[in-house]
Structure formats: C-alpha cells, structure tokens
Amino acid sequence: MVDRPLGRTGLQVSPIGFGAFKIGRNQNIKYPSQYDLPSDEEAAELLHGVLDLGINLIDTAPAYGISEQRIGQTLAGRHKEFTICTKVGETFDNGVSHYDFSSEAICNSVETSLRHLKREVLDIVLIHSNGEDLKIMYDTDAVITLQQLKLDGKIRAIGFSGKSVEGAEGALPWADVIMVTYNLEDQSHEDVITSAAKVEVGVLVKKGFGSGHLNPVDSIQFVLANPGVSSLIIGSLNLDHLKSNMQLASV
Ligand SMILES: NC(=O)c1ccc[n+]([C@@H]2O[C@H](COP(=O)([O-])OP(=O)(O)OC[C@H]3O[C@@H](n4cnc5c(N)ncnc54)[C@H](OP(=O)(O)O)[C@@H]3O)[C@@H](O)[C@H]2O)c1
C-alpha cells in the first residue's frame, strides 16, 4: 500500500485511515447495529493494531466521546508513527451535540485536544460542521481563528469537514484539507474532489462504506480509484476487518 500525498501539506498518508469514532462513543449513531464501547484494554489493542497494520492516519474529534483521550493515553509513545486529524466546533455531552464556532470555543477546543492527545502540535484540525457550512465559514470567526492557530504553530494543517458540496467548494480557497462523503451511493462530491486535487488541497473521505451499509470490497476499490482522494477513513472496532480492508487497498 503506497502512501499518498495529502495535498500541499507535506504529509504522506496511508490510503486507508482509521476513524476513531467507535472507540469513544456509542450514542446517537448511524451504524446498522448498536455496539458496546470497547474496554481500555480492547481499545489499546485495536489502536496498536491499527499502527502495526501500516495505517498512519487517525481521525478523531472532541465529539467522539472519549476517543481523543484513548488515543493520547495509548499512543503517546508512538505519536511520531501517525498523523492525527481532529476537529473543532462540536462537542457531545449527555447524548446531545452542541456547536460553538466562536474564536474562544475553538481556541479552548484546540488546547483540550493537545492535552488529550498528548501532543505539542496537532497535525490536522478540521471544522466539524453542523450542516450550516457556508454560514460557519462566512459568518463566524472559525476560519480566521484556525488560520491564527496555524500561524502560532499549534496546528500544521487546517480544513473543513462539511455536509454540502457548496461547503467543500467554499473551503478550497483557505483549507489545506477537506473531508467529504464519497461512496457508491453518494458521488455528489466527485467534481469538488477533482477541483481540490488541482489546487493541491488534500481530500479525506468519510462514510466510504455508507457508515457500514455498503459492501466493503466494492467500496474500497471505488473510493481509492479516484486519484484526488488522499485517504479513505474507515471506522471499525474489528482488527480483522481492518486487516482485510488494508489487503483490498493494496490490490
Ligand atoms: N462529520 C464528520 O466529520 C464525520 C462524519 C462521519 C464520519 N467521520 C469519520 O469517518 C469515519 C468513518 O465513517 P463512519 O464510521 O461513519 O462509516 P464507514 O467507515 O463508512 O463505516 C464504518 C462501519 O463499517 C464497518 N466495517 C469496516 N470495515 C468492515 C469490513 N471489512 N467488513 C464489514 N464491515 C466493516 C464497521 O463495523 P466494524 O466495527 O464491525 O468493523 C463500521 O460500523 C468515522 O469513524 C469518523 O472518523 C467524520
């Protein structure tokens, strides 16, 4: 499996990344079936297994429950082996998402993520959209705050994880990285993936399996066949699934 460049960031990422949602949260989910949160030992075995498989990109968020803390606790000693991507703007408390895109909330969120992840710099920080993609970008201080945090050296690359094509397009002038939904059933972002590649903005794909509703074999081949995609972030609690995903990505 050959690493791919993440746009102009200088980072090289594995074509399969690990989505760390399920190690931290099991409420308000879109997966086909409910699951128990793994124990600390199970989460640690999974996270070490992820790196041992050659996956060098982990995607998390403050809204993923205890995901950031578990990554920090388990992988602090191996932090040079992987790129961490986290987010700002959404938190999840008592079963409900809260959104705050103010400068103060974003700065506090980045400080908390640095502490949880036990890092001095965050590799990638994306705005975690609530769906009001353009409003967040144009009517709040979210973008300018991330740009300042990047200048301050707290973040290497910044970007946007949105819900609309317009949001992804709107991010291209300022983002280093965008995260978009792209799968066999939803190809609405195909043109913006091509545009991103032209301007060297890295593309991370979420929900490549339609949150577990689509066939993994066909899904991996489809997503990775697009040269504009840097990495397909797959969520899983099952190392055997991750192993077979990696084998499929190498074909
Ligand atoms: N707004 C945002 O920024 C946003 C939104 C959604 C997702 N994301 C990111 O993208 C990641 C992935 O998205 P997602 O978790 O919604 O969906 P996904 O990656 O499309 O699907 C994940 C599901 O697929 C299953 N799976 C994985 N490999 C499999 C295999 N080989 N065979 C059978 N089933 C398999 C997993 O179950 P098992 O545990 O049984 O393997 C899991 O339930 C998330 O973890 C998160 O990091 C970001």
The ligand as an SDF file (V2000), in Angstrom:
LIG
                    3D

 48 52  0  0  0  0  0  0  0  0999 V2000
  -18.7080   14.9700   10.2730 N   0  0  0  0  0  0  0  0  0  0  0  0
  -17.5730   14.3040   10.2510 C   0  0  0  0  0  0  0  0  0  0  0  0
  -16.5050   14.8760   10.2990 O   0  0  0  0  0  0  0  0  0  0  0  0
  -17.6200   12.8120   10.1440 C   0  0  0  0  0  0  0  0  0  0  0  0
  -18.8440   12.1800    9.9660 C   0  0  0  0  0  0  0  0  0  0  0  0
  -18.8330   10.7950    9.8300 C   0  0  0  0  0  0  0  0  0  0  0  0
  -17.6490   10.1110    9.8790 C   0  0  0  0  0  0  0  0  0  0  0  0
  -16.4680   10.7400   10.0810 N   0  0  0  0  0  0  0  0  0  0  0  0
  -15.1870    9.9890   10.1800 C   0  0  0  0  0  0  0  0  0  0  0  0
  -15.1800    8.9690    9.2160 O   0  0  0  0  0  0  0  0  0  0  0  0
  -15.0320    7.7200    9.8800 C   0  0  0  0  0  0  0  0  0  0  0  0
  -15.7600    6.6790    9.0720 C   0  0  0  0  0  0  0  0  0  0  0  0
  -17.1290    6.9770    8.9120 O   0  0  0  0  0  0  0  0  0  0  0  0
  -18.2350    6.0310    9.5100 P   0  0  0  0  0  0  0  0  0  0  0  0
  -17.6500    5.3730   10.7310 O   0  0  0  0  0  0  0  0  0  0  0  0
  -19.4920    6.8100    9.6390 O   0  0  0  0  0  0  0  0  0  0  0  0
  -18.5380    4.9820    8.4310 O   0  0  0  0  0  0  0  0  0  0  0  0
  -17.8100    3.9330    7.4630 P   0  0  0  0  0  0  0  0  0  0  0  0
  -16.3330    3.9640    7.5860 O   0  0  0  0  0  0  0  0  0  0  0  0
  -18.4620    4.1350    6.1590 O   0  0  0  0  0  0  0  0  0  0  0  0
  -18.3350    2.5490    8.0540 O   0  0  0  0  0  0  0  0  0  0  0  0
  -17.9010    2.0840    9.2900 C   0  0  0  0  0  0  0  0  0  0  0  0
  -18.5990    0.7840    9.5570 C   0  0  0  0  0  0  0  0  0  0  0  0
  -18.1560   -0.2000    8.6110 O   0  0  0  0  0  0  0  0  0  0  0  0
  -17.8730   -1.4040    9.2820 C   0  0  0  0  0  0  0  0  0  0  0  0
  -16.7340   -2.0520    8.6240 N   0  0  0  0  0  0  0  0  0  0  0  0
  -15.4650   -1.5780    8.4610 C   0  0  0  0  0  0  0  0  0  0  0  0
  -14.7100   -2.4670    7.7930 N   0  0  0  0  0  0  0  0  0  0  0  0
  -15.5130   -3.5340    7.5170 C   0  0  0  0  0  0  0  0  0  0  0  0
  -15.3170   -4.7810    6.8610 C   0  0  0  0  0  0  0  0  0  0  0  0
  -14.1420   -5.1220    6.3210 N   0  0  0  0  0  0  0  0  0  0  0  0
  -16.3730   -5.6490    6.7930 N   0  0  0  0  0  0  0  0  0  0  0  0
  -17.5750   -5.3240    7.3190 C   0  0  0  0  0  0  0  0  0  0  0  0
  -17.8230   -4.1560    7.9660 N   0  0  0  0  0  0  0  0  0  0  0  0
  -16.8010   -3.2800    8.0530 C   0  0  0  0  0  0  0  0  0  0  0  0
  -17.5560   -1.0450   10.7140 C   0  0  0  0  0  0  0  0  0  0  0  0
  -18.0100   -2.0700   11.5690 O   0  0  0  0  0  0  0  0  0  0  0  0
  -16.9730   -2.9630   12.4510 P   0  0  0  0  0  0  0  0  0  0  0  0
  -16.6810   -2.1840   13.6710 O   0  0  0  0  0  0  0  0  0  0  0  0
  -17.7770   -4.2070   12.7200 O   0  0  0  0  0  0  0  0  0  0  0  0
  -15.7790   -3.2320   11.5850 O   0  0  0  0  0  0  0  0  0  0  0  0
  -18.3040    0.2680   10.9490 C   0  0  0  0  0  0  0  0  0  0  0  0
  -19.5130    0.0580   11.6270 O   0  0  0  0  0  0  0  0  0  0  0  0
  -15.5340    7.9360   11.3100 C   0  0  0  0  0  0  0  0  0  0  0  0
  -15.0080    6.9990   12.2420 O   0  0  0  0  0  0  0  0  0  0  0  0
  -15.0250    9.3250   11.5510 C   0  0  0  0  0  0  0  0  0  0  0  0
  -13.6390    9.2760   11.9010 O   0  0  0  0  0  0  0  0  0  0  0  0
  -16.4320   12.0910   10.1920 C   0  0  0  0  0  0  0  0  0  0  0  0
  1  2  1  0
  2  3  2  0
  2  4  1  0
  4  5  1  0
  4 48  2  0
  5  6  2  0
  6  7  1  0
  7  8  2  0
  8  9  1  0
  8 48  1  0
  9 10  1  0
  9 46  1  0
 10 11  1  0
 11 12  1  0
 11 44  1  0
 12 13  1  0
 13 14  1  0
 14 15  2  0
 14 16  1  0
 14 17  1  0
 17 18  1  0
 18 19  2  0
 18 20  1  0
 18 21  1  0
 21 22  1  0
 22 23  1  0
 23 24  1  0
 23 42  1  0
 24 25  1  0
 25 26  1  0
 25 36  1  0
 26 27  1  0
 26 35  1  0
 27 28  2  0
 28 29  1  0
 29 30  1  0
 29 35  2  0
 30 31  1  0
 30 32  2  0
 32 33  1  0
 33 34  2  0
 34 35  1  0
 36 37  1  0
 36 42  1  0
 37 38  1  0
 38 39  2  0
 38 40  1  0
 38 41  1  0
 42 43  1  0
 44 45  1  0
 44 46  1  0
 46 47  1  0
M  CHG  2   8   1  16  -1
M  END
$$$$
